[in-house]
Amino acid sequence: MKAIVQILIFVLICSNSFGKKIVTSFEVMVDQASHIVMGEIITVDSTSYSFKVNHLIAGKLNSDTILVNKFQVWQCDPRIEYQAGQRSILFLLLRGDNFYTINGGSGEILYEHEDSLYIEDYKYASFLELKNGKIPSEYLVNLKTFVKAIQKFKSCVDFGFDGTEDVNSGIYPFAYKLECAELEDGLLRNNDFYMWLLSRLKNYQRI
């Protein structure tokens, strides 16, 4: 949890700086990822780290260990020091033989609990809402709930870049098309995280 608090501090600093990071929304990142994996860092070198995949959420792999390139850390895209044993969910792009997290640190969600994780875009917890330096459970997403939501959303929604850019916000607009006849099947209507992902579609045009 200390790691999460450190990242929240950096985010606040960045929001008051002159730097600006190009934004990739969570739902677009889910669609863009060639692979989504859950696991932990095994070893670290100067430019990359070896990652043990404990759960493959999306994509296909020939091995349960992959090499991931580090992203460039700067004021508006911070990260605590890479260490063996750190657990995370990675949203990856495969370019040639190399894996990269999407949009730098946006494509990495560090987590410490066995069964839950914190996703700032979903439910933001301010410093005033922390309890003894920890994020309250009501702001956390159950891992099984998260995985089911991601897999369904990724199989049903396909985003495409619409060719324009809002220079002031740094957001690249996308439109989407549906690949499934039924988005809200009975098994997922009670999945709050999945329903949140669907609610985000109202921000885009449908193709």
N, C-alpha and C positions, 0 to 999 in steps of 0.2 A: 504493500500500500504506500510505503514511502516513495517508491518509484513513481506512482501515479500522482502524488502530491507535488513532486518535483516538476513533472511535466506540466501540471496545471499552472505552476508558478511561471514557467517559461512562456506559456500561452498568454498569460496576462501581460507580461513584459512586452511580448511581440505585438499585442494589440495596441500598444501605445507607441510603437516605433514607426519609422518611416519605411520599413521593409514590408513587403507584401508577398505572400505565397499564393500561387495559382491554386484555386480551389477545385478539388474533385469531390463531388458529393458522395456520400456513402453508397447510395443506391447505384450510381453510375460505376463506382469502383467495383462493386459486386459483379456487375455485368462485364466489365473490362478485364477482370482477372482471368488469366489463362489457368491459374491454379490457386486454390485457397486451401491452406494447410494449417494444422494445429500441431504444436510440438515444442521442442526446446533446443536452445543452442548447445552444441557439443564442444566446439573449439572456435577460437577467434584468431584471425591474423590481421594484418594492417588494412586490407581492402575488402575482406569478405569474412563470412563465418559459415561453419558447417552446422546444419540444422537437421535434427532428428524428427521426422514426421511421425507423430503418434496417431494422427487422424487425418485422412485425406477427405476434405469437404467437397472439392471440385477439381476436375482435371485428372490426368493420368500420369503416373510415375513408374519408372522401372526400378527404383530403389527407394527405401524409406529414409535415406540420408541424401540431402541436397546441399549444394553450395550456393549461398545467397550473397550478392554484392551489397556492401554497405552503401547507404545513401549519404549524400553530402549534408553534414550537419551545419546548420547556421541558426541565427537568432530566432527566425520564424519557423524553423523546423528542427527543434531540439531532440536530443535523445540522451538518456543516461548512458553511462559507459557499458559497452557490450561485455557480457560475462557469460561463461559457461553456466548452464542451469537455468537461465532466464527463459520463461515460457511465454509464448505468444501465438497469435493467429496472424498469418501472413497472407496478404492479397498480392499475388505475384504476376509479373509478366515474364515470359520466357522469350529471350532474344538470342537466337543462335543456341548456344549451350549455356547461356548465363541467365540466372534468375535475378530479378530486381523487384523491390517492393514498389507498388504503384504510388506515384506522387510522394516519394520519399517516406517520411514518417507516417503519412496518412494510411499507408498500406500495412501498418503493423499495429496490432493491439496487444499490449502486454497484459498479462493477467497473473494473479497469484493464487486465487481460489481454485479448488478442484472442480467446482460446479457452476461458477458464475464469472462474469466479466463486466467491466464498465465501458460503455460506449457513449462518449460525450454528445454526439449528434442526437442520440436517442433520448437520453434523460441527463441533462446537465446538472451537476451538483456543485454549487458555489462553495467557497471556503466557509461561509456562515452555516452551511448545511452539513459540514463534516462533523462527525462524532468521534472525539478523541483522535483526530487526525485520520479517521477512516471514513470511506464513503458508505452511507447507510445502505442497507440491503435493498430498499425500495428503488434504488437507482441502478441496480445490477441486473443483468440479463442471465437467465439460466442457460448454460452451455448447450444442453440438448434442444431447448427452445430456439436458440440462436442458429444452430446447425440446420434444423428442419426448415426454418424460415429462409435461410440463405440458399439452400439447395432448391427449394420450390421457386423462389423469386428468380434465381439465376436461370432456371429452366424455362421460365415463362415470359420474361421481359428482356427485350433486346434494344439497347440504346444505340443511337447513331448520331454523330456530330453533324449539326445542321449547317455548318459553314460560316457561322458568324461568331464574333467575340465581343463581350462587353468589357472594354478596356478598363473602365473605371472600377469594376468589381473584381476583375481578374477571373470571372467565371465563364467557362466555355459552354454555351447553350447546347442542349441535346434534345432530340425527339426520340420517341420510343415506339416500338411495335410489339404486339403480343404474340407469343408462340404457343399459348395454351388457350383452349376453349373455355376453361373454368379456372379463374384465379382464386376464388374464395371457396375451396372445397371444405367439406364439413370438418375434416381433421385439423384444419388450420384456422378456423374462425375464432378459436379461443387462444390462438397464438398472438399475443399482443405485439410482439416484435415484428412478426410478419405483416400484421395489419398496419403497423406503423410504416413499413416499407411501401405497402400499397398506397397509403395516404400520400406519400411523397410524389406519386405519379402526377398529381394535380398540378405540379410545378412545371410540367413539360407538355408539349404538344404530342398527340398520338399520330403516328404515321398511318 
